[in-house]
């Protein structure tokens, strides 16, 4: 008869180390997918916005909490959450100048309003959540979304 004795702390340390490596690989993969699937921006003046958003996506190193390893991807840009999760209608006002300046297609020229009513973004573009879910499932992980 064979008997197996496992040193529990050593098993947990080994599992955490291996789990950290796997989660690191998954978050790197998810960040790459998110960069590829991030909204591209419109053809007009906001085209650089899409490139800036794609370039700002990062992945944090994995964190070990007890027997669970957490991974995270995100963006530090202020508007990244708005693009990803959507927004309600709101008013945009000039902060650093007296007026805003943009080209308005409807009138065919540059306009200078003091404020505009933004219609909001009704359909969220959950590109980061989708990227993390795909990367996790491809690598055999369970995925739970927690948006802050």
C-alpha positions as CSV (number, residue, x, y, z in Angstrom):
1,X,0.0,0.0,0.0
2,X,1.3,3.5,-0.9
3,X,0.9,6.5,1.2
4,X,1.2,10.1,0.1
5,X,1.9,12.9,2.6
6,X,1.6,16.5,1.4
7,X,3.1,19.4,3.1
8,X,0.1,21.8,2.9
9,X,2.0,25.1,3.1
10,X,4.4,23.9,0.4
11,X,1.5,22.8,-1.8
12,X,-0.2,26.1,-1.4
13,X,3.0,28.1,-2.2
14,X,3.6,26.0,-5.3
15,X,0.0,26.4,-6.5
16,X,0.1,30.1,-5.9
17,X,3.4,30.5,-7.8
18,X,2.1,28.5,-10.8
19,X,-1.3,30.3,-10.6
20,X,0.5,33.6,-10.6
21,X,2.3,32.6,-13.8
22,X,-0.9,31.5,-15.4
23,X,-2.9,34.5,-14.4
24,X,0.0,36.8,-15.6
25,X,-0.2,35.1,-19.0
26,X,-4.0,35.4,-19.1
27,X,-4.0,39.1,-18.2
28,X,-1.3,39.8,-20.9
29,X,-3.4,38.0,-23.4
30,X,-6.6,39.8,-22.3
31,X,-4.8,43.2,-22.6
32,X,-3.7,42.3,-26.1
33,X,-7.3,41.3,-27.1
34,X,-8.7,44.5,-25.5
35,X,-6.2,46.7,-27.4
36,X,-7.2,45.0,-30.6
37,X,-11.0,45.2,-30.0
38,X,-11.1,48.7,-28.4
39,X,-13.3,51.2,-30.2
40,X,-11.4,52.9,-33.0
41,X,-13.0,56.3,-32.6
42,X,-14.8,58.2,-35.3
43,X,-13.4,59.2,-38.7
44,X,-13.5,62.9,-37.8
45,X,-11.5,64.8,-35.1
46,X,-11.9,62.1,-32.5
47,X,-9.8,59.5,-34.4
48,X,-6.8,60.0,-32.2
49,X,-9.0,59.2,-29.2
50,X,-9.3,55.6,-30.2
51,X,-5.6,55.2,-30.7
52,X,-4.9,56.8,-27.3
53,X,-7.4,54.5,-25.7
54,X,-5.9,51.3,-27.3
55,X,-2.4,52.4,-26.3
56,X,-3.4,53.1,-22.7
57,X,-4.6,49.5,-21.9
58,X,-2.4,47.8,-19.3
59,X,-2.4,44.6,-17.3
60,X,-1.5,44.6,-13.5
61,X,0.7,41.9,-12.1
62,X,-1.3,39.1,-10.5
63,X,-2.3,39.3,-6.8
64,X,-2.5,36.3,-4.5
65,X,-5.2,36.4,-1.8
66,X,-5.3,33.3,0.3
67,X,-5.8,30.5,-2.3
68,X,-7.2,32.8,-5.1
69,X,-5.1,34.5,-7.7
70,X,-6.5,37.7,-9.2
71,X,-5.7,39.4,-12.5
72,X,-6.6,42.8,-13.8
73,X,-6.6,44.8,-17.0
74,X,-7.6,48.5,-17.4
75,X,-6.9,52.0,-18.6
76,X,-5.9,55.1,-16.7
77,X,-7.7,57.4,-19.1
78,X,-10.6,59.4,-17.7
79,X,-13.0,58.5,-20.6
80,X,-12.1,54.7,-20.7
81,X,-14.9,53.8,-18.3
82,X,-17.4,55.9,-20.2
83,X,-16.5,54.2,-23.5
84,X,-16.6,50.7,-21.9
85,X,-19.6,51.0,-19.7
86,X,-21.7,53.8,-21.3
87,X,-22.9,57.1,-19.9
88,X,-26.1,59.0,-19.3
89,X,-27.0,62.2,-21.2
90,X,-25.1,65.1,-19.8
91,X,-24.0,68.7,-20.4
92,X,-20.4,69.4,-21.5
93,X,-19.1,72.9,-20.5
94,X,-15.9,74.7,-21.4
95,X,-13.4,74.5,-18.5
96,X,-10.1,76.0,-19.6
97,X,-11.5,78.5,-22.1
98,X,-14.6,80.6,-22.6
99,X,-15.9,78.3,-25.4
100,X,-15.6,74.8,-26.8
101,X,-14.4,74.4,-30.4
102,X,-15.3,71.7,-32.8
103,X,-16.4,71.0,-36.4
104,X,-20.1,70.4,-36.7
105,X,-21.1,68.3,-39.7
106,X,-24.7,69.4,-39.7
107,X,-23.8,73.1,-40.3
108,X,-20.6,72.4,-42.2
109,X,-18.2,74.6,-40.2
110,X,-16.4,75.1,-36.9
111,X,-18.6,76.2,-34.1
112,X,-17.8,77.8,-30.7
113,X,-20.6,77.0,-28.1
114,X,-20.1,77.6,-24.4
115,X,-21.8,74.2,-23.7
116,X,-23.3,71.2,-25.5
117,X,-25.8,68.5,-24.5
118,X,-24.2,65.1,-25.0
119,X,-26.8,62.4,-25.7
120,X,-24.9,59.8,-23.7
121,X,-23.7,56.4,-24.8
122,X,-26.6,54.0,-24.4
123,X,-25.0,50.8,-25.5
124,X,-21.8,50.0,-23.5
125,X,-18.8,48.6,-25.4
126,X,-17.7,46.0,-23.0
127,X,-14.5,45.3,-24.8
128,X,-12.3,44.9,-21.7
129,X,-14.7,42.5,-20.1
130,X,-15.1,40.5,-23.3
131,X,-11.3,40.3,-23.7
132,X,-10.8,39.1,-20.1
133,X,-13.5,36.5,-20.4
134,X,-12.1,35.1,-23.7
135,X,-8.5,34.9,-22.4
136,X,-9.7,33.3,-19.1
137,X,-11.9,30.7,-20.8
138,X,-9.3,29.8,-23.4
139,X,-6.8,29.1,-20.6
140,X,-9.3,27.1,-18.5
141,X,-10.1,29.7,-15.9
142,X,-13.4,30.7,-14.4
143,X,-14.2,34.4,-15.1
144,X,-16.0,36.8,-12.8
145,X,-16.4,40.4,-13.8
146,X,-16.0,43.1,-11.1
147,X,-16.2,46.6,-12.5
148,X,-15.2,49.5,-10.3
